[in-house]
Amino acid sequence: LGAYPCILGKDTKAYQRYGTEKIAERHRHRYEVNNSYCDQFEKAGMLISARTPGENLPEIMELPDHSFFIGVQFHPEFTSSPRFGHPLFNKFIEAAAKYHKEHEKAE
């Protein structure tokens, strides 16, 4: 149940959030994204932004046109704490604060 390597696409929100191409995360072993559905996800507008090197399984999917829609196949909560938040949680909070600030002015 240790960390698995994961390769991020460079032109993705995931890469922007982590700031690196190679990460290691604790993979969710109980469920997998079936690769036979990847084409349908991508045709519907989702981007598979990270895969496992060996099995080529999707680890992160995102909506490129959304300000912050990232779905992961691992447990970021296991490596996060109030003092040292996981990069995805930290960036989500930053994005939410920015969104609030922008929309507060509009009201």
N, CA, C and O atoms as CSV, one atom per row, in Angstrom:
chain,resi,resn,atom,element,x,y,z
A,1,LEU,N,N,0.811,-1.196,0.000
A,1,LEU,CA,C,0.000,0.000,0.000
A,1,LEU,C,C,0.858,1.264,0.000
A,1,LEU,O,O,0.442,2.303,0.513
A,2,GLY,N,N,2.033,1.172,-0.567
A,2,GLY,CA,C,2.918,2.325,-0.604
A,2,GLY,C,C,2.641,3.235,-1.779
A,2,GLY,O,O,1.633,3.097,-2.472
A,3,ALA,N,N,3.536,4.151,-1.987
A,3,ALA,CA,C,3.383,5.135,-3.061
A,3,ALA,C,C,3.723,4.513,-4.408
A,3,ALA,O,O,4.675,3.742,-4.532
A,4,TYR,N,N,2.938,4.857,-5.397
A,4,TYR,CA,C,3.159,4.412,-6.767
A,4,TYR,C,C,3.616,5.598,-7.598
A,4,TYR,O,O,3.177,6.724,-7.364
A,5,PRO,N,N,4.496,5.359,-8.571
A,5,PRO,CA,C,4.898,6.480,-9.442
A,5,PRO,C,C,3.762,6.868,-10.379
A,5,PRO,O,O,2.914,6.048,-10.730
A,6,CYS,N,N,3.767,8.111,-10.766
A,6,CYS,CA,C,2.740,8.645,-11.641
A,6,CYS,C,C,3.396,9.730,-12.491
A,6,CYS,O,O,4.100,10.594,-11.968
A,7,ILE,N,N,3.165,9.683,-13.790
A,7,ILE,CA,C,3.756,10.643,-14.722
A,7,ILE,C,C,2.681,11.638,-15.158
A,7,ILE,O,O,1.631,11.242,-15.664
A,8,LEU,N,N,2.948,12.925,-14.962
A,8,LEU,CA,C,1.990,13.968,-15.308
A,8,LEU,C,C,2.283,14.540,-16.692
A,8,LEU,O,O,3.439,14.734,-17.067
A,9,GLY,N,N,1.224,14.803,-17.436
A,9,GLY,CA,C,1.380,15.500,-18.703
A,9,GLY,C,C,1.777,16.949,-18.437
A,9,GLY,O,O,1.242,17.576,-17.524
A,10,LYS,N,N,2.697,17.480,-19.215
A,10,LYS,CA,C,3.225,18.825,-18.935
A,10,LYS,C,C,2.223,19.948,-19.199
A,10,LYS,O,O,2.312,20.998,-18.563
A,11,ASP,N,N,1.295,19.763,-20.095
A,11,ASP,CA,C,0.314,20.814,-20.403
A,11,ASP,C,C,-1.005,20.551,-19.677
A,11,ASP,O,O,-2.074,20.593,-20.285
A,12,THR,N,N,-0.923,20.282,-18.378
A,12,THR,CA,C,-2.118,19.932,-17.610
A,12,THR,C,C,-2.207,20.756,-16.331
A,12,THR,O,O,-1.218,21.318,-15.860
A,13,LYS,N,N,-3.419,20.813,-15.782
A,13,LYS,CA,C,-3.615,21.464,-14.492
A,13,LYS,C,C,-2.876,20.702,-13.394
A,13,LYS,O,O,-2.349,21.307,-12.461
A,14,ALA,N,N,-2.839,19.382,-13.507
A,14,ALA,CA,C,-2.138,18.576,-12.503
A,14,ALA,C,C,-0.658,18.958,-12.442
A,14,ALA,O,O,-0.094,19.110,-11.358
A,15,TYR,N,N,-0.043,19.110,-13.599
A,15,TYR,CA,C,1.368,19.518,-13.635
A,15,TYR,C,C,1.546,20.901,-13.007
A,15,TYR,O,O,2.498,21.135,-12.262
A,16,GLN,N,N,0.625,21.810,-13.314
A,16,GLN,CA,C,0.684,23.151,-12.725
A,16,GLN,C,C,0.562,23.087,-11.205
A,16,GLN,O,O,1.232,23.841,-10.499
A,17,ARG,N,N,-0.280,22.200,-10.700
A,17,ARG,CA,C,-0.494,22.091,-9.252
A,17,ARG,C,C,0.726,21.513,-8.540
A,17,ARG,O,O,1.104,21.979,-7.465
A,18,TYR,N,N,1.333,20.506,-9.139
A,18,TYR,CA,C,2.482,19.838,-8.513
A,18,TYR,C,C,3.814,20.519,-8.837
A,18,TYR,O,O,4.730,20.525,-8.015
A,19,GLY,N,N,3.911,21.087,-10.030
A,19,GLY,CA,C,5.153,21.730,-10.436
A,19,GLY,C,C,6.252,20.753,-10.817
A,19,GLY,O,O,7.430,21.111,-10.831
A,20,THR,N,N,5.870,19.523,-11.126
A,20,THR,CA,C,6.848,18.506,-11.526
A,20,THR,C,C,6.167,17.467,-12.406
A,20,THR,O,O,4.942,17.338,-12.396
A,21,GLU,N,N,6.959,16.736,-13.158
A,21,GLU,CA,C,6.411,15.738,-14.088
A,21,GLU,C,C,6.202,14.376,-13.435
A,21,GLU,O,O,5.323,13.619,-13.846
A,22,LYS,N,N,6.991,14.064,-12.436
A,22,LYS,CA,C,6.924,12.746,-11.805
A,22,LYS,C,C,6.554,12.896,-10.334
A,22,LYS,O,O,7.221,13.610,-9.585
A,23,ILE,N,N,5.479,12.213,-9.928
A,23,ILE,CA,C,5.049,12.241,-8.534
A,23,ILE,C,C,4.894,10.810,-8.034
A,23,ILE,O,O,4.938,9.864,-8.820
A,24,ALA,N,N,4.719,10.659,-6.762
A,24,ALA,CA,C,4.440,9.349,-6.157
A,24,ALA,C,C,3.273,9.537,-5.199
A,24,ALA,O,O,3.326,10.375,-4.300
A,25,GLU,N,N,2.238,8.765,-5.392
A,25,GLU,CA,C,1.037,8.855,-4.572
A,25,GLU,C,C,0.575,7.463,-4.167
A,25,GLU,O,O,0.904,6.468,-4.812
A,26,ARG,N,N,-0.185,7.415,-3.098
A,26,ARG,CA,C,-0.722,6.141,-2.618
A,26,ARG,C,C,-1.962,5.791,-3.435
A,26,ARG,O,O,-3.029,6.378,-3.251
A,27,HIS,N,N,-1.806,4.836,-4.329
A,27,HIS,CA,C,-2.851,4.434,-5.278
A,27,HIS,C,C,-4.037,3.799,-4.564
A,27,HIS,O,O,-3.870,3.061,-3.593
A,28,ARG,N,N,-5.218,4.092,-5.049
A,28,ARG,CA,C,-6.454,3.475,-4.533
A,28,ARG,C,C,-6.594,2.100,-5.178
A,28,ARG,O,O,-6.949,1.997,-6.352
A,29,HIS,N,N,-6.322,1.061,-4.427
A,29,HIS,CA,C,-6.242,-0.296,-4.976
A,29,HIS,C,C,-7.582,-0.935,-5.274
A,29,HIS,O,O,-7.650,-1.869,-6.073
A,30,ARG,N,N,-8.627,-0.468,-4.668
A,30,ARG,CA,C,-9.906,-1.156,-4.788
A,30,ARG,C,C,-10.563,-0.961,-6.152
A,30,ARG,O,O,-11.266,-1.848,-6.638
A,31,TYR,N,N,-10.340,0.179,-6.761
A,31,TYR,CA,C,-11.007,0.489,-8.032
A,31,TYR,C,C,-9.989,0.980,-9.060
A,31,TYR,O,O,-8.968,1.570,-8.707
A,32,GLU,N,N,-10.279,0.729,-10.324
A,32,GLU,CA,C,-9.444,1.202,-11.435
A,32,GLU,C,C,-10.356,1.842,-12.474
A,32,GLU,O,O,-11.547,1.536,-12.546
A,33,VAL,N,N,-9.791,2.720,-13.264
A,33,VAL,CA,C,-10.492,3.236,-14.437
A,33,VAL,C,C,-10.218,2.247,-15.559
A,33,VAL,O,O,-9.064,1.952,-15.867
A,34,ASN,N,N,-11.256,1.748,-16.153
A,34,ASN,CA,C,-11.122,0.781,-17.239
A,34,ASN,C,C,-10.602,1.503,-18.483
A,34,ASN,O,O,-11.252,2.421,-18.983
A,35,ASN,N,N,-9.448,1.098,-18.977
A,35,ASN,CA,C,-8.838,1.751,-20.140
A,35,ASN,C,C,-9.723,1.714,-21.385
A,35,ASN,O,O,-9.576,2.558,-22.269
A,36,SER,N,N,-10.624,0.766,-21.465
A,36,SER,CA,C,-11.483,0.696,-22.647
A,36,SER,C,C,-12.478,1.868,-22.704
A,36,SER,O,O,-13.103,2.089,-23.741
A,37,TYR,N,N,-12.630,2.613,-21.610
A,37,TYR,CA,C,-13.526,3.770,-21.592
A,37,TYR,C,C,-12.788,5.098,-21.755
A,37,TYR,O,O,-13.427,6.148,-21.821
A,38,CYS,N,N,-11.483,5.072,-21.819
A,38,CYS,CA,C,-10.709,6.321,-21.889
A,38,CYS,C,C,-11.076,7.166,-23.102
A,38,CYS,O,O,-11.183,8.387,-22.993
A,39,ASP,N,N,-11.268,6.535,-24.253
A,39,ASP,CA,C,-11.651,7.295,-25.453
A,39,ASP,C,C,-12.969,8.032,-25.241
A,39,ASP,O,O,-13.118,9.176,-25.671
A,40,GLN,N,N,-13.925,7.382,-24.579
A,40,GLN,CA,C,-15.221,8.019,-24.336
A,40,GLN,C,C,-15.081,9.201,-23.382
A,40,GLN,O,O,-15.710,10.240,-23.578
A,41,PHE,N,N,-14.251,9.040,-22.344
A,41,PHE,CA,C,-14.008,10.160,-21.432
A,41,PHE,C,C,-13.405,11.345,-22.186
A,41,PHE,O,O,-13.834,12.486,-22.014
A,42,GLU,N,N,-12.413,11.062,-23.017
A,42,GLU,CA,C,-11.739,12.137,-23.746
A,42,GLU,C,C,-12.658,12.791,-24.770
A,42,GLU,O,O,-12.603,14.008,-24.947
A,43,LYS,N,N,-13.500,12.017,-25.448
A,43,LYS,CA,C,-14.462,12.592,-26.393
A,43,LYS,C,C,-15.478,13.478,-25.684
A,43,LYS,O,O,-16.006,14.419,-26.276
A,44,ALA,N,N,-15.753,13.178,-24.414
A,44,ALA,CA,C,-16.696,13.978,-23.623
A,44,ALA,C,C,-16.037,15.223,-23.036
A,44,ALA,O,O,-16.701,16.012,-22.365
A,45,GLY,N,N,-14.736,15.409,-23.279
A,45,GLY,CA,C,-14.066,16.621,-22.838
A,45,GLY,C,C,-13.099,16.465,-21.688
A,45,GLY,O,O,-12.447,17.432,-21.294
A,46,MET,N,N,-12.992,15.266,-21.140
A,46,MET,CA,C,-12.046,15.055,-20.041
A,46,MET,C,C,-10.651,14.813,-20.599
A,46,MET,O,O,-10.485,14.328,-21.718
A,47,LEU,N,N,-9.669,15.158,-19.808
A,47,LEU,CA,C,-8.277,14.952,-20.172
A,47,LEU,C,C,-7.653,14.012,-19.151
A,47,LEU,O,O,-7.729,14.257,-17.947
A,48,ILE,N,N,-7.042,12.946,-19.627
A,48,ILE,CA,C,-6.289,12.073,-18.737
A,48,ILE,C,C,-4.917,12.719,-18.589
A,48,ILE,O,O,-4.090,12.668,-19.500
A,49,SER,N,N,-4.691,13.321,-17.440
A,49,SER,CA,C,-3.485,14.123,-17.262
A,49,SER,C,C,-2.349,13.373,-16.593
A,49,SER,O,O,-1.234,13.890,-16.520
A,50,ALA,N,N,-2.603,12.159,-16.098
A,50,ALA,CA,C,-1.532,11.373,-15.484
A,50,ALA,C,C,-1.877,9.892,-15.564
A,50,ALA,O,O,-3.034,9.488,-15.443
A,51,ARG,N,N,-0.830,9.099,-15.773
A,51,ARG,CA,C,-0.982,7.647,-15.841
A,51,ARG,C,C,0.139,6.976,-15.066
A,51,ARG,O,O,1.191,7.565,-14.816
A,52,THR,N,N,-0.114,5.718,-14.690
A,52,THR,CA,C,0.947,4.928,-14.072
A,52,THR,C,C,1.891,4.478,-15.174
A,52,THR,O,O,1.434,4.139,-16.265
A,53,PRO,N,N,3.200,4.464,-14.919
A,53,PRO,CA,C,4.154,4.090,-15.966
A,53,PRO,C,C,4.006,2.642,-16.452
A,53,PRO,O,O,4.074,2.396,-17.656
A,54,GLY,N,N,3.811,1.702,-15.561
A,54,GLY,CA,C,3.784,0.296,-15.952
A,54,GLY,C,C,2.508,-0.138,-16.642
A,54,GLY,O,O,2.533,-0.633,-17.769
A,55,GLU,N,N,1.393,0.052,-15.958
A,55,GLU,CA,C,0.104,-0.427,-16.475
A,55,GLU,C,C,-0.594,0.579,-17.370
A,55,GLU,O,O,-1.580,0.237,-18.024
A,56,ASN,N,N,-0.102,1.824,-17.414
A,56,ASN,CA,C,-0.702,2.880,-18.214
A,56,ASN,C,C,-2.141,3.174,-17.778
A,56,ASN,O,O,-2.992,3.506,-18.604
A,57,LEU,N,N,-2.402,3.049,-16.480
A,57,LEU,CA,C,-3.737,3.297,-15.953
A,57,LEU,C,C,-3.914,4.781,-15.631
A,57,LEU,O,O,-2.987,5.418,-15.131
A,58,PRO,N,N,-5.092,5.335,-15.912
A,58,PRO,CA,C,-5.345,6.733,-15.563
A,58,PRO,C,C,-5.275,6.940,-14.055
A,58,PRO,O,O,-5.900,6.200,-13.294
A,59,GLU,N,N,-4.529,7.925,-13.630
A,59,GLU,CA,C,-4.420,8.279,-12.215
A,59,GLU,C,C,-5.056,9.634,-11.931
A,59,GLU,O,O,-5.589,9.861,-10.845
A,60,ILE,N,N,-4.998,10.533,-12.911
A,60,ILE,CA,C,-5.607,11.853,-12.747
A,60,ILE,C,C,-6.357,12.198,-14.031
A,60,ILE,O,O,-5.842,12.023,-15.135
A,61,MET,N,N,-7.582,12.690,-13.862
A,61,MET,CA,C,-8.367,13.186,-14.986
A,61,MET,C,C,-8.852,14.581,-14.632
A,61,MET,O,O,-9.112,14.883,-13.468
A,62,GLU,N,N,-8.970,15.421,-15.641
A,62,GLU,CA,C,-9.383,16.803,-15.392
A,62,GLU,C,C,-10.224,17.327,-16.542
A,62,GLU,O,O,-10.233,16.772,-17.641
A,63,LEU,N,N,-10.923,18.402,-16.260
A,63,LEU,CA,C,-11.644,19.134,-17.294
A,63,LEU,C,C,-10.826,20.374,-17.619
A,63,LEU,O,O,-10.734,21.279,-16.790
A,64,PRO,N,N,-10.230,20.437,-18.808
A,64,PRO,CA,C,-9.354,21.562,-19.158
A,64,PRO,C,C,-10.041,22.922,-19.137
A,64,PRO,O,O,-9.390,23.927,-18.851
A,65,ASP,N,N,-11.341,22.983,-19.433
A,65,ASP,CA,C,-12.050,24.257,-19.503
A,65,ASP,C,C,-12.619,24.713,-18.163
A,65,ASP,O,O,-13.214,25.788,-18.079
A,66,HIS,N,N,-12.446,23.916,-17.128
A,66,HIS,CA,C,-12.956,24.268,-15.804
A,66,HIS,C,C,-11.826,24.863,-14.970
A,66,HIS,O,O,-10.670,24.465,-15.115
A,67,SER,N,N,-12.149,25.801,-14.110
A,67,SER,CA,C,-11.103,26.465,-13.327
A,67,SER,C,C,-10.367,25.507,-12.384
A,67,SER,O,O,-9.171,25.676,-12.146
A,68,PHE,N,N,-11.071,24.501,-11.844
A,68,PHE,CA,C,-10.387,23.565,-10.958
A,68,PHE,C,C,-11.202,22.288,-10.848
A,68,PHE,O,O,-11.875,22.068,-9.840
A,69,PHE,N,N,-11.151,21.453,-11.860
A,69,PHE,CA,C,-11.801,20.144,-11.798
A,69,PHE,C,C,-10.718,19.111,-12.027
A,69,PHE,O,O,-10.254,18.919,-13.151
A,70,ILE,N,N,-10.320,18.449,-10.957
A,70,ILE,CA,C,-9.301,17.399,-11.027
A,70,ILE,C,C,-9.800,16.220,-10.210
A,70,ILE,O,O,-10.117,16.363,-9.029
A,71,GLY,N,N,-9.868,15.061,-10.839
A,71,GLY,CA,C,-10.231,13.830,-10.142
A,71,GLY,C,C,-9.018,12.920,-10.088
A,71,GLY,O,O,-8.297,12.772,-11.074
A,72,VAL,N,N,-8.795,12.309,-8.924
A,72,VAL,CA,C,-7.606,11.483,-8.740
A,72,VAL,C,C,-7.978,10.070,-8.319
A,72,VAL,O,O,-9.034,9.839,-7.731
A,73,GLN,N,N,-7.100,9.137,-8.629
A,73,GLN,CA,C,-7.285,7.727,-8.312
A,73,GLN,C,C,-6.329,7.340,-7.178
A,73,GLN,O,O,-5.806,6.226,-7.154
A,74,PHE,N,N,-6.110,8.250,-6.259
A,74,PHE,CA,C,-5.231,7.969,-5.127
A,74,PHE,C,C,-5.740,8.740,-3.921
A,74,PHE,O,O,-6.781,9.394,-3.995
A,75,HIS,N,N,-5.029,8.669,-2.830
A,75,HIS,CA,C,-5.468,9.230,-1.554
A,75,HIS,C,C,-4.629,10.437,-1.133
A,75,HIS,O,O,-3.701,10.267,-0.342
A,76,PRO,N,N,-4.909,11.646,-1.621
A,76,PRO,CA,C,-4.119,12.800,-1.185
A,76,PRO,C,C,-4.319,13.121,0.295
A,76,PRO,O,O,-3.460,13.741,0.921
A,77,GLU,N,N,-5.453,12.698,0.851
A,77,GLU,CA,C,-5.716,12.990,2.260
A,77,GLU,C,C,-4.754,12.253,3.195
A,77,GLU,O,O,-4.564,12.672,4.336
A,78,PHE,N,N,-4.148,11.163,2.725
A,78,PHE,CA,C,-3.231,10.395,3.571
A,78,PHE,C,C,-1.882,11.084,3.753
A,78,PHE,O,O,-1.144,10.772,4.688
A,79,THR,N,N,-1.562,12.010,2.870
A,79,THR,CA,C,-0.269,12.701,2.974
A,79,THR,C,C,-0.457,14.198,3.242
A,79,THR,O,O,0.439,15.000,2.980
A,80,SER,N,N,-1.614,14.558,3.760
A,80,SER,CA,C,-1.916,15.949,4.029
A,80,SER,C,C,-2.127,16.151,5.520
A,80,SER,O,O,-2.599,15.257,6.222
A,81,SER,N,N,-1.775,17.323,5.985
A,81,SER,CA,C,-2.033,17.699,7.373
A,81,SER,C,C,-2.364,19.190,7.385
A,81,SER,O,O,-2.139,19.876,6.388
A,82,PRO,N,N,-2.900,19.704,8.503
A,82,PRO,CA,C,-3.222,21.134,8.543
A,82,PRO,C,C,-2.009,22.034,8.304
A,82,PRO,O,O,-2.149,23.115,7.732
A,83,ARG,N,N,-0.843,21.610,8.726
A,83,ARG,CA,C,0.361,22.428,8.527
A,83,ARG,C,C,0.986,22.234,7.152
A,83,ARG,O,O,1.498,23.180,6.555
A,84,PHE,N,N,0.940,21.017,6.663
A,84,PHE,CA,C,1.572,20.687,5.387
A,84,PHE,C,C,0.530,20.030,4.493
A,84,PHE,O,O,0.459,18.806,4.385
A,85,GLY,N,N,-0.266,20.863,3.864
A,85,GLY,CA,C,-1.333,20.362,3.015
A,85,GLY,C,C,-0.799,19.747,1.731
A,85,GLY,O,O,0.264,20.120,1.235
A,86,HIS,N,N,-1.547,18.815,1.216
A,86,HIS,CA,C,-1.229,18.203,-0.072
A,86,HIS,C,C,-1.312,19.286,-1.149
A,86,HIS,O,O,-2.157,20.175,-1.042
A,87,PRO,N,N,-0.468,19.243,-2.180
A,87,PRO,CA,C,-0.501,20.279,-3.228
A,87,PRO,C,C,-1.881,20.478,-3.851
A,87,PRO,O,O,-2.253,21.610,-4.158
A,88,LEU,N,N,-2.639,19.414,-4.043
A,88,LEU,CA,C,-3.969,19.570,-4.639
A,88,LEU,C,C,-4.909,20.313,-3.696
A,88,LEU,O,O,-5.697,21.147,-4.141
A,89,PHE,N,N,-4.836,20.020,-2.402
A,89,PHE,CA,C,-5.682,20.717,-1.435
A,89,PHE,C,C,-5.275,22.186,-1.325
A,89,PHE,O,O,-6.129,23.072,-1.307
A,90,ASN,N,N,-3.980,22.436,-1.252
A,90,ASN,CA,C,-3.494,23.814,-1.144
A,90,ASN,C,C,-3.934,24.655,-2.334
A,90,ASN,O,O,-4.410,25.779,-2.171
A,91,LYS,N,N,-3.771,24.103,-3.529
A,91,LYS,CA,C,-4.139,24.848,-4.739
A,91,LYS,C,C,-5.650,25.008,-4.862
A,91,LYS,O,O,-6.127,26.013,-5.388
A,92,PHE,N,N,-6.409,24.017,-4.376
A,92,PHE,CA,C,-7.869,24.134,-4.396
A,92,PHE,C,C,-8.321,25.276,-3.492
A,92,PHE,O,O,-9.196,26.057,-3.867
A,93,ILE,N,N,-7.736,25.373,-2.321
A,93,ILE,CA,C,-8.090,26.454,-1.401
A,93,ILE,C,C,-7.709,27.807,-2.004
A,93,ILE,O,O,-8.475,28.765,-1.905
A,94,GLU,N,N,-6.544,27.891,-2.622
A,94,GLU,CA,C,-6.132,29.132,-3.290
A,94,GLU,C,C,-7.120,29.507,-4.390
A,94,GLU,O,O,-7.507,30.670,-4.509
A,95,ALA,N,N,-7.532,28.524,-5.198
A,95,ALA,CA,C,-8.471,28.783,-6.298
A,95,ALA,C,C,-9.836,29.216,-5.758
A,95,ALA,O,O,-10.470,30.108,-6.322
A,96,ALA,N,N,-10.289,28.594,-4.674
A,96,ALA,CA,C,-11.577,28.954,-4.081
A,96,ALA,C,C,-11.530,30.378,-3.526
A,96,ALA,O,O,-12.483,31.139,-3.694
A,97,ALA,N,N,-10.433,30.740,-2.870
A,97,ALA,CA,C,-10.292,32.100,-2.330
A,97,ALA,C,C,-10.263,33.127,-3.460
A,97,ALA,O,O,-10.870,34.192,-3.353
A,98,LYS,N,N,-9.557,32.804,-4.539
A,98,LYS,CA,C,-9.495,33.709,-5.694
A,98,LYS,C,C,-10.886,33.871,-6.318
A,98,LYS,O,O,-11.301,34.985,-6.640
A,99,TYR,N,N,-11.597,32.760,-6.485
A,99,TYR,CA,C,-12.942,32.802,-7.038
A,99,TYR,C,C,-13.850,33.669,-6.175
A,99,TYR,O,O,-14.602,34.497,-6.688
A,100,HIS,N,N,-13.776,33.473,-4.866
A,100,HIS,CA,C,-14.604,34.254,-3.948
A,100,HIS,C,C,-14.286,35.739,-4.049
A,100,HIS,O,O,-15.190,36.573,-4.094
A,101,LYS,N,N,-13.026,36.059,-4.082
A,101,LYS,CA,C,-12.603,37.462,-4.158
A,101,LYS,C,C,-13.099,38.115,-5.448
A,101,LYS,O,O,-13.568,39.252,-5.434
A,102,GLU,N,N,-12.991,37.385,-6.565
A,102,GLU,CA,C,-13.442,37.928,-7.858
A,102,GLU,C,C,-14.956,38.121,-7.889
A,102,GLU,O,O,-15.444,39.104,-8.447
A,103,HIS,N,N,-15.698,37.195,-7.295
A,103,HIS,CA,C,-17.146,37.269,-7.359
A,103,HIS,C,C,-17.737,38.149,-6.258
A,103,HIS,O,O,-18.876,38.604,-6.364
A,104,GLU,N,N,-16.974,38.382,-5.226
A,104,GLU,CA,C,-17.418,39.284,-4.169
A,104,GLU,C,C,-17.499,40.715,-4.699
A,104,GLU,O,O,-18.399,41.473,-4.338
A,105,LYS,N,N,-16.547,41.070,-5.558
A,105,LYS,CA,C,-16.508,42.408,-6.153
A,105,LYS,C,C,-17.697,42.616,-7.107
A,105,LYS,O,O,-18.222,43.723,-7.230
A,106,ALA,N,N,-18.109,41.531,-7.777
A,106,ALA,CA,C,-19.191,41.624,-8.761
A,106,ALA,C,C,-20.541,41.875,-8.108
A,106,ALA,O,O,-21.447,42.401,-8.755
A,107,GLU,N,N,-20.694,41.513,-6.853
A,107,GLU,CA,C,-21.985,41.687,-6.173
A,107,GLU,C,C,-22.126,43.053,-5.710
A,107,GLU,O,O,-23.144,43.400,-5.112
